[in-house]
Amino acid sequence: MTSFYRDLRYLRLPAPQGLEAARAFAAGKLGLQPGDATDEAIHFRSDMRNYSLSYWKDADQPAIGLTVARREDLDERTAALAPFGTVQRLDADACRKRQIKDGIAITAPNGVAVELVWRPLTSGWRYHGTRDAGITDFGAISLACTDIATNEAFWTRGIGAQVADWAGDAVYLNIDAAHHRIALYPSPRDGVLAVTWEVEGMNNIMQNWYFFQKNQIPVVHGPGRQVASNAIFVLGEGPDGVFYGYRAETAQGLPSGGPRQFLDEARSHCAWGSESQAPEFRGGSHDD
C-alpha cells in the first residue's frame, strides 16, 4: 500500500449552471449535506471530512485532492512530479479556499488538476445527508483520458499510486486501504468521468437506482458489480455531464498476486452484464 497518502480527499468541479443548480443536484438528488458556502463556492459533506465535493463558480478546471501523511511528503512529491510539468506550491489564500494547511498542485495530462494537501479540515459534527442514500465515505473518481499511457505514468511515477488491476487499458489505482480510489479510462475526451460515494450495502445501491429512475436521472451503468474491485455500483448522469453514483462491498487492499489483466470487453467492467450507456465502460469490444 502506498504510504504517501491517507485518503482521497475531495473533488472540485466548475459550476457552469451556477451554484444554486449545483446545490439542488448535490443535496436534493445525491443526498449530500450542504456545508460551507460563499458567493464563490459551495461545499458538500459525505462523512466526517469538512467536504468531499465542492463547486467553484469561477473554476476553469476540475481538481482532485489527495491527503498526504506528512508535510515532508509534499517536497518529495514535488521532486517526483517535476518531469510531468509545473508544480505549484499553494499560497496562503489558495490554502484557505481549500481548507488545508499546505499543499501543491499540478495539472495531469488529461487536464484535471491534482492537489496534494496536508492537514485538510475535518468537521467535528456528524454527517447528516438530505436523504437516506446510505453514504458512509467518499468512494472513487474515474478519469477520462485520450492518452491512457501518459496518464498512467503520471499517476504511478509522479503521484506514486500503485496499479491494482487493468481491464483492457483501463487502470485501477491504489493509494490507501481500498482496492482503488482513482480509475483511468481510455476515452475520446479528457476530464472527470465519474465520482462515487461508498454506501452501506446492496440495499442502498438498489434504493438509489430506483431514486435515479423516479427523479429522471439517466442511469448510465448499473446496478452491477465491478469485476476488479468486486464493488456493487450504480451510476447516473448529472446535469454537468459527470456521472455520479454509489458503490458498496469494495475490495480492500491490493490483489495478493499483484495487478491482474482483465480482457478488454464489457464483461470486465460488470460481472452482472449491466449495459452501459458510456463507451468507456464497454471496453474495446463494446459487447453487451
C-alpha positions as CSV (number, residue, x, y, z in Angstrom):
1,M,0.0,0.0,0.0
2,T,1.3,3.5,-0.9
3,S,2.5,5.2,2.2
4,F,2.3,8.8,1.0
5,Y,-1.5,9.1,1.2
6,R,-4.1,9.0,3.9
7,D,-7.2,9.3,1.6
8,L,-8.9,10.6,-1.5
9,R,-10.0,13.9,0.0
10,Y,-12.1,15.8,-2.4
11,L,-13.3,16.6,-5.9
12,R,-13.8,20.2,-7.0
13,L,-15.8,20.9,-10.1
14,P,-16.8,24.0,-12.1
15,A,-20.4,25.1,-11.8
16,P,-21.4,26.1,-15.4
17,Q,-25.1,26.2,-14.5
18,G,-24.5,28.2,-11.3
19,L,-24.1,27.4,-7.6
20,E,-27.8,27.1,-6.9
21,A,-28.2,24.4,-9.6
22,A,-25.2,22.6,-8.2
23,R,-26.8,22.8,-4.7
24,A,-30.1,21.4,-5.9
25,F,-28.5,18.4,-7.5
26,A,-25.8,17.6,-4.9
27,A,-28.2,18.0,-1.9
28,G,-31.5,17.2,-3.4
29,K,-30.5,14.3,-5.7
30,L,-27.2,12.8,-4.4
31,G,-28.2,13.2,-0.7
32,L,-25.0,15.1,0.3
33,Q,-25.1,17.6,3.2
34,P,-24.6,21.2,2.2
35,G,-21.6,22.6,4.1
36,D,-19.7,25.9,4.0
37,A,-20.8,28.3,1.2
38,T,-19.9,31.7,-0.1
39,D,-20.8,33.6,-3.2
40,E,-17.9,31.9,-5.0
41,A,-18.1,28.3,-3.8
42,I,-20.3,25.7,-2.2
43,H,-19.1,22.6,-0.3
44,F,-20.9,19.3,0.4
45,R,-20.2,16.7,3.1
46,S,-20.5,12.9,2.9
47,D,-18.7,11.9,6.2
48,M,-16.6,13.5,8.9
49,R,-14.4,15.5,6.5
50,N,-15.5,19.1,6.1
51,Y,-16.3,18.4,2.4
52,S,-15.7,15.8,-0.3
53,L,-17.4,17.6,-3.2
54,S,-17.2,21.3,-3.9
55,Y,-18.3,23.5,-6.8
56,W,-16.4,26.8,-7.6
57,K,-18.3,29.4,-9.6
58,D,-15.2,30.6,-11.5
59,A,-13.2,27.3,-11.6
60,D,-11.7,26.7,-15.1
61,Q,-10.8,23.0,-14.5
62,P,-11.8,20.2,-12.2
63,A,-9.4,19.2,-9.3
64,I,-8.8,16.1,-7.2
65,G,-7.4,16.4,-3.7
66,L,-5.3,13.6,-2.1
67,T,-4.2,13.9,1.6
68,V,-0.5,13.3,2.3
69,A,0.6,11.9,5.7
70,R,3.4,14.4,6.3
71,R,4.3,17.9,5.2
72,E,7.7,16.5,4.0
73,D,5.7,14.3,1.5
74,L,4.9,17.5,-0.4
75,D,8.5,18.1,-1.0
76,E,9.2,14.5,-2.0
77,R,6.2,14.5,-4.5
78,T,7.3,17.9,-5.9
79,A,10.6,16.3,-7.0
80,A,8.9,13.2,-8.3
81,L,6.3,15.3,-10.3
82,A,8.9,17.7,-11.8
83,P,9.3,15.7,-15.0
84,F,5.5,15.9,-15.6
85,G,5.0,19.6,-15.5
86,T,5.0,22.7,-13.3
87,V,4.3,22.0,-9.7
88,Q,2.8,24.9,-7.9
89,R,3.1,25.5,-4.1
90,L,-0.3,26.7,-2.9
91,D,-0.1,30.1,-1.3
92,A,-1.9,31.1,1.9
93,D,-5.1,32.3,0.1
94,A,-5.3,29.1,-2.0
95,C,-4.9,27.0,1.1
96,R,-7.6,29.0,2.9
97,K,-10.0,28.4,0.0
98,R,-9.3,24.7,0.1
99,Q,-9.4,24.5,3.9
100,I,-5.9,23.0,4.2
101,K,-2.7,23.9,5.9
102,D,-0.4,23.3,3.0
103,G,-0.4,21.8,-0.5
104,I,0.9,21.5,-4.0
105,A,-0.9,21.4,-7.3
106,I,-0.1,20.1,-10.8
107,T,-2.2,19.6,-13.9
108,A,-2.5,15.9,-15.0
109,P,-2.1,15.1,-18.7
110,N,-5.8,14.8,-19.1
111,G,-6.3,18.4,-17.9
112,V,-7.5,17.7,-14.4
113,A,-5.7,19.4,-11.5
114,V,-4.3,17.2,-8.9
115,E,-3.7,18.7,-5.5
116,L,-1.7,17.0,-2.8
117,V,-2.8,18.5,0.5
118,W,-1.7,18.4,4.2
119,R,-3.9,18.7,7.2
120,P,-7.3,19.3,5.4
121,L,-10.1,20.4,7.7
122,T,-12.3,17.7,9.4
123,S,-15.7,18.5,10.8
124,G,-16.5,17.9,14.5
125,W,-20.1,17.4,13.6
126,R,-21.7,14.2,12.5
127,Y,-22.7,14.0,8.8
128,H,-26.5,14.2,8.1
129,G,-27.5,13.7,4.5
130,T,-30.5,15.4,3.0
131,R,-32.0,11.9,2.3
132,D,-31.1,8.4,3.3
133,A,-28.8,7.5,0.5
134,G,-26.7,5.3,2.8
135,I,-23.5,7.2,2.3
136,T,-20.6,6.3,4.6
137,D,-17.5,7.6,2.8
138,F,-16.0,9.1,-0.3
139,G,-15.5,6.3,-2.9
140,A,-13.6,6.9,-6.1
141,I,-13.0,9.2,-9.0
142,S,-12.8,7.9,-12.6
143,L,-11.0,9.9,-15.2
144,A,-11.4,10.0,-19.0
145,C,-8.1,10.0,-20.8
146,T,-7.3,10.4,-24.5
147,D,-3.7,9.3,-23.8
148,I,-4.0,6.5,-21.3
149,A,-0.3,5.6,-21.2
150,T,0.9,9.1,-20.4
151,N,-1.8,9.4,-17.6
152,E,-0.8,6.1,-16.1
153,A,2.8,7.2,-16.0
154,F,1.8,10.5,-14.3
155,W,-0.2,8.7,-11.7
156,T,2.2,5.9,-10.9
157,R,5.6,7.6,-11.3
158,G,4.7,11.1,-10.4
159,I,1.9,10.8,-7.9
160,G,3.1,7.5,-6.5
161,A,-0.1,5.5,-6.8
162,Q,0.1,1.7,-7.4
163,V,-1.7,-0.2,-10.1
164,A,-4.2,-2.5,-8.6
165,D,-5.6,-4.0,-11.8
166,W,-6.1,-3.4,-15.5
167,A,-9.2,-4.0,-17.6
168,G,-8.1,-3.7,-21.1
169,D,-6.1,-0.5,-20.9
170,A,-8.3,0.9,-18.1
171,V,-6.2,1.3,-14.9
172,Y,-7.3,1.0,-11.3
173,L,-5.0,2.9,-8.9
174,N,-4.5,2.2,-5.2
175,I,-3.5,4.9,-2.7
176,D,-4.9,3.6,0.6
177,A,-6.7,0.6,2.1
178,A,-9.4,0.4,-0.7
179,H,-8.8,-1.5,-3.9
180,H,-8.7,1.7,-5.8
181,R,-9.6,5.4,-5.4
182,I,-8.7,6.6,-8.9
183,A,-9.5,4.8,-12.2
184,L,-8.3,5.9,-15.6
185,Y,-10.3,5.0,-18.7
186,P,-9.4,5.3,-22.4
187,S,-11.8,7.8,-23.9
188,P,-12.3,10.2,-26.8
189,R,-12.3,13.0,-24.3
190,D,-10.3,14.2,-21.3
191,G,-11.6,15.2,-17.9
192,V,-13.6,13.8,-14.9
193,L,-15.7,10.8,-16.0
194,A,-17.4,9.7,-12.8
195,V,-17.4,10.0,-9.0
196,T,-18.9,7.6,-6.5
197,W,-19.6,7.5,-2.8
198,E,-19.4,4.4,-0.6
199,V,-22.8,3.2,0.8
200,E,-23.7,0.6,3.4
201,G,-24.6,-2.2,1.2
202,M,-26.6,-3.7,-1.7
203,N,-29.9,-2.4,-0.4
204,N,-28.7,1.2,-0.8
205,I,-27.4,0.6,-4.3
206,M,-30.9,-0.7,-5.3
207,Q,-32.7,2.1,-3.4
208,N,-30.5,4.8,-5.2
209,W,-31.1,3.1,-8.5
210,Y,-34.9,3.4,-8.0
211,F,-34.4,7.0,-6.8
212,F,-32.5,7.9,-10.0
213,Q,-35.3,6.4,-12.1
214,K,-38.0,8.2,-10.2
215,N,-36.2,11.5,-10.4
216,Q,-35.4,11.3,-14.1
217,I,-31.6,11.0,-13.6
218,P,-30.4,9.0,-16.6
219,V,-28.8,5.7,-15.4
220,V,-25.5,5.3,-17.2
221,H,-24.3,2.0,-15.8
222,G,-25.6,-0.5,-13.3
223,P,-26.8,-1.8,-11.0
224,G,-23.8,-4.0,-11.5
225,R,-20.7,-5.5,-9.9
226,Q,-17.2,-4.3,-11.0
227,V,-15.0,-7.3,-11.7
228,A,-11.7,-5.9,-10.5
229,S,-12.8,-4.3,-7.2
230,N,-15.9,-6.5,-6.5
231,A,-17.8,-3.3,-5.9
232,I,-21.6,-3.2,-6.5
233,F,-22.4,0.1,-8.2
234,V,-24.9,2.3,-9.9
235,L,-24.1,5.5,-11.9
236,G,-26.4,8.3,-13.1
237,E,-25.6,11.3,-15.3
238,G,-25.6,14.7,-13.6
239,P,-26.6,18.0,-15.3
240,D,-23.0,18.8,-15.9
241,G,-22.2,15.6,-17.8
242,V,-20.3,14.0,-14.9
243,F,-21.5,10.5,-13.9
244,Y,-22.4,10.4,-10.2
245,G,-23.1,7.3,-8.2
246,Y,-22.6,4.9,-5.3
247,R,-20.6,1.7,-4.6
248,A,-20.6,-0.9,-1.9
249,E,-18.7,-4.1,-0.9
250,T,-15.5,-2.7,-2.4
251,A,-12.5,-5.0,-2.0
252,Q,-9.8,-3.9,0.4
253,G,-6.1,-3.8,-0.4
254,L,-4.2,-5.0,-3.5
255,P,-4.6,-8.4,-5.2
256,S,-2.3,-10.8,-3.4
257,G,-0.6,-11.9,-6.6
258,G,-0.1,-8.4,-8.0
259,P,-2.0,-6.5,-10.6
260,R,-4.3,-8.6,-12.9
261,Q,-5.0,-8.1,-16.5
262,F,-8.7,-8.4,-17.5
263,L,-10.0,-8.6,-21.0
264,D,-10.8,-5.5,-23.0
265,E,-14.6,-6.1,-23.0
266,A,-17.8,-5.1,-21.3
267,R,-17.8,-8.1,-19.0
268,S,-14.6,-6.9,-17.4
269,H,-16.4,-3.8,-16.2
270,C,-19.6,-5.5,-15.0
271,A,-19.8,-9.1,-13.9
272,W,-23.6,-9.0,-13.9
273,G,-23.8,-7.9,-17.6
274,S,-25.3,-4.5,-16.9
275,E,-25.4,-2.5,-20.2
276,S,-23.5,0.8,-20.1
277,Q,-24.5,4.0,-22.0
278,A,-20.9,5.2,-21.7
279,P,-18.4,3.8,-24.1
280,E,-15.6,3.9,-21.5
281,F,-17.3,1.1,-19.6
282,R,-17.9,-1.1,-22.6
283,G,-14.3,-2.0,-23.3
284,G,-12.8,-2.2,-26.8
285,S,-15.2,-4.8,-28.0
286,H,-18.3,-2.9,-26.8
287,D,-20.0,-6.2,-26.0
288,D,-23.4,-6.2,-24.4
